[in-house]
Amino acid sequence: ITKGVMPGAADFDGMPIRTEVDMAGNKIVTSLVSVKEEPVAAGDFQIPTGYAEMKMPAFNPAQP
């Protein structure tokens, strides 16, 4: 969703702990408050039952 708007995690040498982005006059601040390294269960990556992907609408201000 933010491709081209915000840098990706791979764009940093380390882990960003705070990011600030101004979008259309709105400031979006993301702060990392804790982190730990531990195994993640495979089930955490399962798509929930009933999940439906929502397609982003096309945005073209020149078109009505």
Distance bins in CASP14 RR format, pairs under 12 A and 6 or more apart:
PFRMAT RR
TARGET T0000
AUTHOR 0000-0000-0000
RMODE 2
METHOD distances of the structure
MODEL  1
1 8 0 0 0 0 0 1 0 0 0 0 0
1 23 0 0 0 0 0 1 0 0 0 0 0
1 54 0 0 0 0 0 1 0 0 0 0 0
1 55 0 0 0 0 0 1 0 0 0 0 0
1 56 1 0 0 1 0 0 0 0 0 0 0
1 59 0 0 0 0 0 1 0 0 0 0 0
2 8 0 0 0 0 1 0 0 0 0 0 0
2 9 0 0 0 0 0 1 0 0 0 0 0
2 19 0 0 0 0 0 1 0 0 0 0 0
2 21 0 0 0 0 1 0 0 0 0 0 0
2 23 0 0 0 0 1 0 0 0 0 0 0
2 28 0 0 0 0 1 0 0 0 0 0 0
2 30 0 0 0 0 0 1 0 0 0 0 0
2 56 0 0 0 0 0 1 0 0 0 0 0
3 11 0 0 0 0 0 1 0 0 0 0 0
3 56 0 0 0 0 0 1 0 0 0 0 0
4 11 0 0 0 0 0 1 0 0 0 0 0
4 21 0 0 0 0 0 1 0 0 0 0 0
4 23 0 0 0 0 0 1 0 0 0 0 0
5 19 0 0 0 0 0 1 0 0 0 0 0
5 21 1 0 0 1 0 0 0 0 0 0 0
5 22 0 0 0 0 0 1 0 0 0 0 0
5 23 1 0 0 1 0 0 0 0 0 0 0
5 24 0 0 0 0 0 1 0 0 0 0 0
5 28 0 0 0 0 1 0 0 0 0 0 0
6 12 0 0 0 0 0 1 0 0 0 0 0
6 16 0 0 0 0 0 1 0 0 0 0 0
6 19 1 0 0 1 0 0 0 0 0 0 0
6 20 0 0 0 0 0 1 0 0 0 0 0
6 21 1 0 1 0 0 0 0 0 0 0 0
6 22 0 0 0 0 0 1 0 0 0 0 0
6 23 0 0 0 0 1 0 0 0 0 0 0
6 28 0 0 0 0 1 0 0 0 0 0 0
6 30 0 0 0 0 1 0 0 0 0 0 0
7 13 0 0 0 0 0 1 0 0 0 0 0
7 14 0 0 0 0 0 1 0 0 0 0 0
7 16 0 0 0 0 1 0 0 0 0 0 0
7 19 0 0 0 0 1 0 0 0 0 0 0
7 21 0 0 0 0 1 0 0 0 0 0 0
7 30 0 0 0 0 0 1 0 0 0 0 0
8 14 0 0 0 0 0 1 0 0 0 0 0
8 15 0 0 0 0 0 1 0 0 0 0 0
8 16 0 0 0 0 1 0 0 0 0 0 0
8 19 0 0 0 0 1 0 0 0 0 0 0
8 21 0 0 0 0 0 1 0 0 0 0 0
9 15 1 0 0 1 0 0 0 0 0 0 0
9 16 1 0 0 1 0 0 0 0 0 0 0
9 19 0 0 0 0 0 1 0 0 0 0 0
9 30 0 0 0 0 0 1 0 0 0 0 0
9 32 0 0 0 0 0 1 0 0 0 0 0
10 16 0 0 0 0 0 1 0 0 0 0 0
11 19 0 0 0 0 0 1 0 0 0 0 0
12 18 0 0 0 0 0 1 0 0 0 0 0
12 19 0 0 0 0 1 0 0 0 0 0 0
12 32 0 0 0 0 0 1 0 0 0 0 0
14 32 0 0 0 0 0 1 0 0 0 0 0
14 35 0 0 0 0 0 1 0 0 0 0 0
15 32 1 0 0 1 0 0 0 0 0 0 0
15 34 0 0 0 0 0 1 0 0 0 0 0
15 35 1 0 0 1 0 0 0 0 0 0 0
15 37 0 0 0 0 0 1 0 0 0 0 0
16 29 0 0 0 0 0 1 0 0 0 0 0
16 30 0 0 0 0 1 0 0 0 0 0 0
16 31 0 0 0 0 1 0 0 0 0 0 0
16 32 1 0 0 1 0 0 0 0 0 0 0
16 35 0 0 0 0 0 1 0 0 0 0 0
17 29 0 0 0 0 0 1 0 0 0 0 0
17 30 0 0 0 0 1 0 0 0 0 0 0
17 31 1 0 0 1 0 0 0 0 0 0 0
17 32 1 0 1 0 0 0 0 0 0 0 0
17 33 0 0 0 0 1 0 0 0 0 0 0
17 34 0 0 0 0 0 1 0 0 0 0 0
17 35 0 0 0 0 1 0 0 0 0 0 0
18 28 0 0 0 0 0 1 0 0 0 0 0
18 29 1 0 0 1 0 0 0 0 0 0 0
18 30 1 0 0 1 0 0 0 0 0 0 0
18 31 1 0 1 0 0 0 0 0 0 0 0
18 32 1 0 0 1 0 0 0 0 0 0 0
18 33 0 0 0 0 1 0 0 0 0 0 0
19 27 0 0 0 0 0 1 0 0 0 0 0
19 28 0 0 0 0 1 0 0 0 0 0 0
19 29 1 0 0 1 0 0 0 0 0 0 0
19 30 1 0 1 0 0 0 0 0 0 0 0
19 31 0 0 0 0 1 0 0 0 0 0 0
19 32 0 0 0 0 1 0 0 0 0 0 0
20 26 0 0 0 0 0 1 0 0 0 0 0
20 27 1 0 0 1 0 0 0 0 0 0 0
20 28 1 0 0 1 0 0 0 0 0 0 0
20 29 1 0 1 0 0 0 0 0 0 0 0
20 30 0 0 0 0 1 0 0 0 0 0 0
20 31 0 0 0 0 1 0 0 0 0 0 0
21 27 1 0 0 1 0 0 0 0 0 0 0
21 28 1 0 1 0 0 0 0 0 0 0 0
21 29 0 0 0 0 1 0 0 0 0 0 0
21 30 0 0 0 0 1 0 0 0 0 0 0
22 28 1 0 0 1 0 0 0 0 0 0 0
22 29 0 0 0 0 0 1 0 0 0 0 0
23 29 0 0 0 0 0 1 0 0 0 0 0
38 44 0 0 0 0 0 1 0 0 0 0 0
40 46 0 0 0 0 0 1 0 0 0 0 0
47 53 0 0 0 0 1 0 0 0 0 0 0
57 63 0 0 0 0 0 1 0 0 0 0 0
END
